[in-house]
Amino acid sequence: MIQGCPNLLEGNRYLIRLQNVALLQCQDETISHPLRMYEHISDLSLFLFNDALVLAVRSITSVPFECSHRTAHQFLASVALRRLIVQDIADSKYTQNAFLLQGPKRQWVCCTETEEDKITWLSVLEGAINAAIDGK
């Protein structure tokens, strides 16, 4: 469950994939891309539906005296796939597995833990965007 999230129940909406990522913030936007340094500011979960991408802040808390944890999600934003722009950020000395998600009002620089996760996520996301644009 995503706390603070608007109702996601719609007739034809279904979840395609969930991807956990790190949300990054650039220290100095004036520096060219290969030399940019990013700071990890939050953990996110990206919920990809057939018509929208929902971004939620992910927090994990340990349960005392147990070998388990609880994951909570707080709604951050929702972007219609038709209005979402995705841009790959090339690996550099300072940043790996990063990509840019740009909506009409905001943008987010995210990165996955592995290159395989990034390639799979971007492939599935691009496919969902193209299907949403084509009306499939």
Residue pairs with C-beta under 8 A, 6 or more apart in sequence:
1 73
2 47
2 54
2 56
2 73
2 74
2 75
3 72
3 73
3 74
3 75
4 74
4 75
5 54
5 56
5 73
5 75
5 78
6 75
6 78
8 49
8 52
8 54
10 51
12 50
12 51
13 49
13 50
13 51
13 52
14 49
14 50
15 47
15 48
15 49
16 48
16 49
16 50
16 124
16 128
17 48
17 121
17 124
18 45
18 46
18 47
18 48
19 45
19 46
19 48
19 112
19 117
19 121
20 43
20 44
20 45
20 46
20 58
20 112
20 113
21 43
21 44
21 45
21 46
21 110
21 111
21 112
21 121
22 40
22 42
22 43
22 44
22 110
22 111
22 112
23 40
23 41
23 42
23 43
23 44
23 57
23 108
23 109
23 110
24 38
24 39
24 40
24 41
24 95
24 98
24 109
24 110
24 111
25 38
25 39
25 41
25 109
26 36
26 37
26 38
26 109
27 36
27 37
27 38
27 39
28 36
28 37
29 36
31 37
33 89
33 90
33 92
34 90
34 92
34 93
35 92
35 93
35 94
36 92
36 94
36 95
37 94
37 95
38 94
38 95
38 98
38 109
38 111
42 57
43 57
43 58
43 59
43 60
44 55
44 56
44 57
44 58
44 76
44 108
44 110
45 55
45 56
45 58
45 73
46 53
46 54
46 55
46 110
46 121
47 53
47 54
47 55
47 56
48 124
48 125
48 128
50 81
50 128
50 131
50 132
51 80
51 81
51 82
51 132
52 78
52 79
52 80
52 81
53 78
53 79
53 81
53 84
53 101
53 125
54 75
54 77
54 78
55 76
55 77
55 78
55 79
55 101
55 108
56 73
56 74
56 75
56 76
57 73
57 74
57 76
58 71
58 72
58 73
59 71
59 72
59 73
59 74
60 69
60 70
60 71
60 72
61 69
61 70
61 72
62 68
62 69
63 69
63 70
77 103
77 106
77 108
79 101
79 103
79 104
80 132
81 128
81 129
81 132
81 133
82 129
82 132
82 133
83 103
83 104
84 101
84 102
84 103
84 129
85 100
85 101
85 102
85 103
86 99
86 100
86 101
86 102
86 122
86 125
86 126
86 129
87 99
87 100
87 102
88 99
88 100
88 122
89 95
89 98
89 99
89 100
89 109
91 97
91 98
95 111
96 111
96 115
97 111
97 112
97 113
97 114
97 115
97 117
97 118
98 109
98 110
98 111
98 118
99 109
99 110
99 111
99 118
99 121
99 122
100 107
100 108
100 109
100 110
101 107
101 108
101 110
102 108
111 118
112 118
112 121
